[in-house]
């Protein structure tokens, strides 16, 4: 069951970070009356998602015995 949670976390890390970056960029676009900050948000969100993905994937697996 723990392994399922880890794979689920890997599957949601990149899309969630990308969508969050786009959303924040869109909000900043509306606030500052620009039309390019959403792209910056997408790029920053994608990079953050990949970094999170690498961290999750490189974390050593625990066998759940508490040691």
VOTI-150014 format. One record per residue (C-alpha): residue in three letters; x, z, y. Coordinates in Angstrom, 3 decimals. Layout:
+------+----------+----------+----------+
! resn !       xx !       zz !       yy !
+------+----------+----------+----------+
!  ALA !        X !        Z !        Y !
...
+------+----------+----------+----------+
***
This chain:
+------+----------+----------+----------+
! resn !       xx !       zz !       yy !
+------+----------+----------+----------+
!  UNK !    0.000 !    0.000 !    0.000 !
!  UNK !    2.881 !    0.716 !    2.383 !
!  UNK !    4.315 !   -2.720 !    1.682 !
!  UNK !    0.980 !   -4.295 !    2.661 !
!  UNK !    1.080 !   -2.441 !    5.978 !
!  UNK !    4.567 !   -3.705 !    6.674 !
!  UNK !    3.612 !   -7.322 !    6.002 !
!  UNK !    0.506 !   -6.930 !    8.121 !
!  UNK !    2.643 !   -5.603 !   10.968 !
!  UNK !    4.991 !   -8.586 !   10.659 !
!  UNK !    2.039 !  -10.980 !   10.775 !
!  UNK !    0.583 !   -9.490 !   13.946 !
!  UNK !    3.755 !   -8.721 !   15.922 !
!  UNK !    4.450 !  -12.204 !   17.271 !
!  UNK !    0.889 !  -13.315 !   18.132 !
!  UNK !    0.007 !   -9.976 !   19.728 !
!  UNK !    3.104 !   -9.936 !   21.946 !
!  UNK !    2.579 !  -13.574 !   22.941 !
!  UNK !   -1.071 !  -13.031 !   23.840 !
!  UNK !   -0.233 !   -9.896 !   25.770 !
!  UNK !    2.442 !  -11.761 !   27.748 !
!  UNK !    0.005 !  -14.569 !   28.540 !
!  UNK !   -2.682 !  -12.084 !   29.604 !
!  UNK !   -0.357 !  -10.169 !   31.927 !
!  UNK !    0.949 !  -13.441 !   33.374 !
!  UNK !   -2.613 !  -14.642 !   34.016 !
!  UNK !   -3.460 !  -11.404 !   35.768 !
!  UNK !   -0.375 !  -11.748 !   37.944 !
!  UNK !   -1.333 !  -15.352 !   38.702 !
!  UNK !   -4.701 !  -14.222 !   40.001 !
!  UNK !   -3.188 !  -11.352 !   41.948 !
!  UNK !   -0.497 !  -13.401 !   43.684 !
!  UNK !   -2.410 !  -16.728 !   43.826 !
!  UNK !    0.183 !  -18.659 !   41.839 !
!  UNK !   -0.105 !  -21.015 !   38.888 !
!  UNK !    3.144 !  -20.512 !   36.984 !
!  UNK !    3.422 !  -16.819 !   36.134 !
!  UNK !    1.341 !  -17.219 !   32.973 !
!  UNK !    4.129 !  -19.435 !   31.580 !
!  UNK !    6.689 !  -16.748 !   32.340 !
!  UNK !    4.422 !  -14.253 !   30.577 !
!  UNK !    4.165 !  -16.535 !   27.547 !
!  UNK !    7.924 !  -16.906 !   27.316 !
!  UNK !    8.619 !  -13.197 !   27.802 !
!  UNK !    5.879 !  -12.301 !   25.300 !
!  UNK !    7.236 !  -14.736 !   22.726 !
!  UNK !   10.760 !  -13.394 !   23.093 !
!  UNK !    9.499 !   -9.820 !   22.794 !
!  UNK !    7.493 !  -10.818 !   19.724 !
!  UNK !   10.528 !  -12.344 !   18.037 !
!  UNK !   12.619 !   -9.276 !   18.820 !
!  UNK !    9.925 !   -7.066 !   17.328 !
!  UNK !    9.666 !   -9.350 !   14.316 !
!  UNK !   13.410 !   -9.149 !   13.717 !
!  UNK !   13.367 !   -5.353 !   14.064 !
!  UNK !   10.510 !   -5.004 !   11.592 !
!  UNK !   12.026 !   -7.423 !    9.097 !
!  UNK !   15.489 !   -5.862 !    9.234 !
!  UNK !   14.235 !   -2.303 !    8.841 !
!  UNK !   15.249 !   -1.042 !    5.401 !
!  UNK !   12.423 !   -0.587 !    2.946 !
!  UNK !   11.642 !    3.001 !    2.061 !
!  UNK !   10.523 !    3.741 !   -1.448 !
!  UNK !    8.153 !    6.472 !   -0.294 !
!  UNK !    9.743 !    9.361 !   -2.205 !
!  UNK !   10.738 !   11.211 !    0.946 !
!  UNK !   14.503 !   10.830 !    0.584 !
+------+----------+----------+----------+
***
